[in-house]
Amino acid sequence: MPTLVLIRHGQSTWNLENRFTGWWDVDMTEKGVAEAKAAGELMANKGLDFDTCFTSLQKRAIKTLSLALEAMDRLWLPVEKDWRLNERHYGGLTGLNKAEMIAKVGEEQVKIWRRSFDIPPPPLEAESEFDLAGDRRYAGIDIPRTESLKDTIARVLPYWEERIAPALKRNERVLISAHGNSLRALMKHLSKIPDKDITGLEIPTGQPIVYQLDASLSEIEHHYLKDR
């Protein structure tokens, strides 16, 4: 049975500051670094091992993967990085404090922007300091101005089918280090979570989620590693 482990990056500086982050490339906090190392130690202690790894183009996910693999003495494992595993783009909310936005537009509106399935935040303005048009990581990519979870799924799932699913079907053990919303996209697909229920799915930082899949990559079960 193929084994898949998902891990959301350790706490970032903007997680700590309660800011909308999205595609902006912020670093990890000391707590985030500790979470990543602890995740690797937990996976090693539970006897998990991997053949290939996938992550985004954002340093908080890349560093989490590297720190976890170092704790497992597996830094030599192959790693593929792709923008399609990036966090959801928060558009014009990028960089803003969540509590301040609640005070400004109301809790219900912020909840819609954060948690609805198909309603994106306002788009990022072209002159924004958070515009990534000049970032060479994304050369040739049509960078979104904003994304809903539905939009995020539309880029994550083709990458899953193209690169990750084939590795699992070769019976490779796969580790993915990514972000709250790119992982929500994968979990919605794997666990067949209805659109109306996905709003309630919260994924904590630095906690490995283990999926057991059958030969067709349908879920048998999943659990947080710390709970077993």
SULJOVEN-V105659 format. One record per pair of residues at least 4 apart in sequence whose C-alpha atoms are under 8 Angstrom apart, sorted by the first residue. I is the first residue (numbers start at 1). J is the second residue. D is the distance in whole Angstrom. If there is no record, write none. Layout:
# SULJOVEN-V105659
{{I J D} {I J D}}
This chain:
# SULJOVEN-V105659
{{1 171 7} {1 212 7} {1 213 6} {1 214 6} {1 215 6} {2 168 6} {2 169 7} {2 171 5} {2 172 7} {2 173 6} {2 212 6} {2 213 6} {2 214 7} {2 215 7} {2 217 8} {3 168 7} {3 172 8} {3 173 5} {3 174 6} {3 210 7} {3 211 6} {3 212 5} {3 213 7} {4 168 8} {4 173 6} {4 174 5} {4 175 6} {4 176 8} {4 210 6} {4 211 5} {4 212 7} {4 213 8} {5 174 6} {5 175 5} {5 176 6} {5 208 6} {5 209 5} {5 210 5} {5 211 6} {6 175 6} {6 176 5} {6 177 6} {6 178 8} {6 183 7} {6 208 6} {6 209 5} {6 210 7} {7 175 8} {7 176 6} {7 177 5} {7 178 6} {7 179 8} {7 205 7} {7 206 6} {7 207 6} {7 208 5} {7 209 6} {8 61 7} {8 177 6} {8 178 5} {8 179 5} {8 180 6} {8 183 7} {8 203 7} {8 204 7} {8 205 5} {8 206 6} {8 207 7} {8 208 8} {9 32 7} {9 36 7} {9 60 6} {9 61 5} {9 64 5} {9 65 8} {9 177 6} {9 178 6} {9 179 6} {9 205 6} {9 206 6} {10 28 7} {10 29 8} {10 31 7} {10 32 4} {10 33 6} {10 34 8} {10 35 5} {10 36 6} {10 60 7} {10 61 8} {10 64 6} {10 205 5} {10 206 5} {11 15 6} {11 16 7} {11 28 6} {11 29 6} {11 31 6} {11 32 4} {11 33 8} {11 35 8} {11 205 6} {11 206 7} {12 16 6} {12 26 7} {12 27 6} {12 28 4} {12 29 5} {12 32 6} {12 60 7} {13 17 6} {13 26 7} {13 27 6} {13 28 6} {13 29 5} {14 18 6} {14 19 5} {14 20 7} {14 21 6} {14 26 7} {15 19 6} {15 20 8} {15 21 8} {16 29 8} {17 97 7} {18 97 6} {18 98 6} {18 99 7} {19 94 8} {19 95 6} {19 96 5} {19 97 4} {19 98 6} {20 90 7} {20 93 6} {20 94 5} {20 95 5} {20 96 6} {20 97 7} {20 98 7} {21 25 8} {21 26 8} {21 90 7} {21 94 5} {21 95 6} {22 86 8} {22 87 5} {22 88 5} {22 89 5} {22 90 5} {22 91 8} {22 94 6} {23 58 8} {23 86 7} {23 87 6} {23 88 7} {23 89 5} {23 90 8} {24 94 7} {24 130 7} {25 58 6} {25 59 6} {25 60 8} {26 58 8} {26 59 7} {26 60 7} {27 59 6} {27 60 6} {28 32 5} {28 33 6} {28 60 6} {29 33 6} {30 34 6} {31 35 6} {32 36 6} {32 64 8} {32 205 8} {32 206 7} {33 37 6} {33 64 7} {33 67 7} {34 38 6} {35 39 6} {35 205 8} {35 206 5} {35 207 8} {36 40 6} {36 64 5} {36 65 7} {36 67 6} {36 68 5} {36 206 6} {37 41 6} {37 64 8} {37 67 5} {37 68 5} {37 70 8} {37 71 6} {38 42 6} {38 68 7} {38 71 8} {38 206 8} {39 43 6} {39 68 6} {39 206 6} {39 207 6} {39 208 7} {40 44 6} {40 67 7} {40 68 4} {40 69 6} {40 70 7} {40 71 5} {40 72 6} {41 45 6} {41 68 7} {41 71 6} {41 72 6} {42 46 6} {42 225 8} {42 226 8} {43 47 6} {43 48 5} {43 49 8} {43 72 7} {43 208 8} {43 225 8} {44 48 6} {44 49 7} {44 71 8} {44 72 5} {49 173 7} {50 77 8} {50 172 7} {50 173 5} {50 174 6} {50 175 7} {51 77 7} {51 78 7} {51 172 6} {51 173 5} {51 174 6} {52 77 6} {52 78 5} {52 79 6} {52 167 8} {52 172 7} {52 173 7} {52 174 5} {52 175 7} {53 77 7} {53 78 6} {53 79 5} {53 80 6} {53 174 6} {53 175 5} {53 176 6} {53 177 8} {54 79 6} {54 80 5} {54 81 6} {54 82 8} {54 164 8} {54 174 8} {54 175 6} {54 176 5} {54 177 6} {55 61 6} {55 62 6} {55 65 8} {55 79 7} {55 80 6} {55 81 5} {55 82 6} {55 85 6} {55 176 6} {55 177 5} {55 178 6} {56 61 6} {56 62 7} {56 81 5} {56 82 5} {56 83 5} {56 84 7} {56 85 5} {56 86 5} {56 177 7} {56 178 6} {57 61 8} {57 62 7} {57 81 6} {57 82 6} {57 83 5} {57 85 8} {57 86 6} {57 137 8} {58 62 6} {58 86 7} {59 63 6} {60 64 6} {61 65 6} {61 177 6} {61 178 5} {61 179 7} {62 66 6} {62 177 7} {63 67 6} {64 68 6} {64 177 7} {64 206 8} {65 69 6} {65 176 8} {65 177 6} {66 70 6} {66 75 7} {67 71 6} {68 72 6} {69 73 6} {69 74 5} {69 75 5} {70 74 6} {70 75 5} {82 86 8} {83 138 8} {84 155 6} {84 156 5} {84 159 7} {85 156 6} {85 178 6} {85 179 8} {85 182 6} {86 178 7} {86 179 7} {86 182 7} {87 178 7} {87 179 5} {87 180 7} {87 181 6} {87 182 6} {88 147 6} {88 148 7} {88 149 7} {88 152 6} {88 181 6} {88 182 7} {89 94 8} {89 144 7} {89 145 7} {89 146 5} {89 147 5} {89 148 8} {90 94 5} {90 120 8} {90 121 6} {90 123 8} {90 124 8} {90 146 5} {90 147 6} {91 121 6} {91 122 6} {91 123 4} {91 124 4} {91 145 5} {91 146 4} {91 147 7} {92 121 7} {92 122 5} {92 123 5} {92 124 4} {92 125 7} {92 145 8} {92 146 7} {93 121 7} {93 122 7} {93 124 8} {94 124 8} {94 130 7} {95 130 8} {96 100 8} {96 101 7} {97 101 6} {98 102 6} {98 110 8} {99 103 6} {100 104 6} {101 105 6} {101 106 7} {101 110 7} {102 106 5} {102 107 5} {102 109 8} {102 110 6} {103 107 7} {105 109 6} {105 110 7} {106 110 7} {107 111 6} {108 112 6} {109 113 6} {110 114 6} {111 115 6} {111 116 7} {112 116 5} {112 119 7} {113 119 6} {113 120 6} {113 121 5} {113 148 8} {114 121 8} {115 149 8} {115 199 5} {115 200 8} {116 148 7} {116 149 7} {116 199 6} {117 148 6} {117 149 5} {117 150 6} {117 195 6} {117 196 8} {117 198 7} {117 199 7} {118 148 5} {118 149 6} {118 150 5} {118 151 7} {119 148 5} {119 149 8} {120 146 6} {120 147 5} {120 148 4} {120 149 8} {121 146 6} {121 147 7} {121 148 7} {122 146 7} {123 145 5} {123 146 5} {124 128 7} {124 131 7} {124 145 5} {124 146 6} {125 131 8} {125 145 8} {126 131 7} {127 131 7} {132 138 8} {132 143 8} {133 138 7} {133 139 8} {133 143 7} {134 139 8} {135 139 7} {138 143 7} {147 151 5} {147 152 6} {148 152 6} {149 153 6} {149 181 7} {149 185 7} {150 154 6} {151 155 7} {152 156 6} {152 181 7} {152 182 7} {152 185 7} {153 157 6} {153 182 7} {153 185 5} {153 186 8} {154 158 7} {155 159 7} {156 160 6} {156 182 7} {156 185 7} {156 186 7} {157 161 6} {157 185 8} {157 186 7} {158 162 6} {159 163 6} {159 164 7} {160 164 5} {160 165 6} {161 165 5} {161 166 7} {162 166 7} {163 167 7} {164 168 7} {164 174 8} {165 169 6} {165 217 8} {166 170 6} {167 171 7} {167 172 6} {167 173 8} {167 174 8} {168 172 5} {168 173 7} {168 174 7} {168 217 8} {169 215 7} {169 216 8} {169 217 8} {178 182 7} {178 183 6} {179 183 6} {180 184 6} {180 202 8} {180 203 6} {180 204 8} {181 185 6} {182 186 7} {183 187 6} {184 188 6} {184 198 8} {184 201 7} {184 203 8} {185 189 6} {186 190 6} {187 191 6} {187 192 8} {187 193 8} {188 192 5} {188 193 5} {188 194 7} {188 198 7} {189 193 7} {190 217 8} {190 218 7} {190 219 6} {191 219 6} {193 197 6} {193 198 6} {194 198 6} {195 199 8} {197 201 8} {207 224 7} {207 225 7} {207 226 7} {208 224 6} {208 225 6} {208 226 8} {209 222 7} {209 223 6} {209 224 4} {209 225 6} {210 222 5} {210 223 5} {210 224 6} {210 225 6} {211 219 7} {211 220 8} {211 221 6} {211 222 4} {211 223 7} {212 219 6} {212 220 5} {212 221 5} {212 222 6} {213 217 5} {213 218 5} {213 219 5} {213 220 5} {213 221 7} {214 218 5} {214 219 7} {214 220 6} {223 227 7} {223 228 8} {224 228 7}}
